């Protein structure tokens, strides 16, 4: 079994897509900008906003999603090797 933790501050759980592909876990999400249309300039952003995708390398073997949980801005994803589901 494999556990992956992804920090996703500012992302709503319904805006996250997960996919287990050979050799990786793909996380796609949308983080909306925290500003309205009337803001004229932003001096500095620590977190990128908009649509993004991350590919997280997994140990050798084929994995499938076993479950996931979103808590306090972090996504916890449990993966199992194919055929070893608990």
Secondary structure, DSSP 8 states (H G I E B T S, - for coil): -EEEEEE-TT--GGGEEEEEETTEEEEEEEE--SS-TT----S--SS--EEEEEEEE--SS-EEEEEEEEETTEEEEEEEETT---
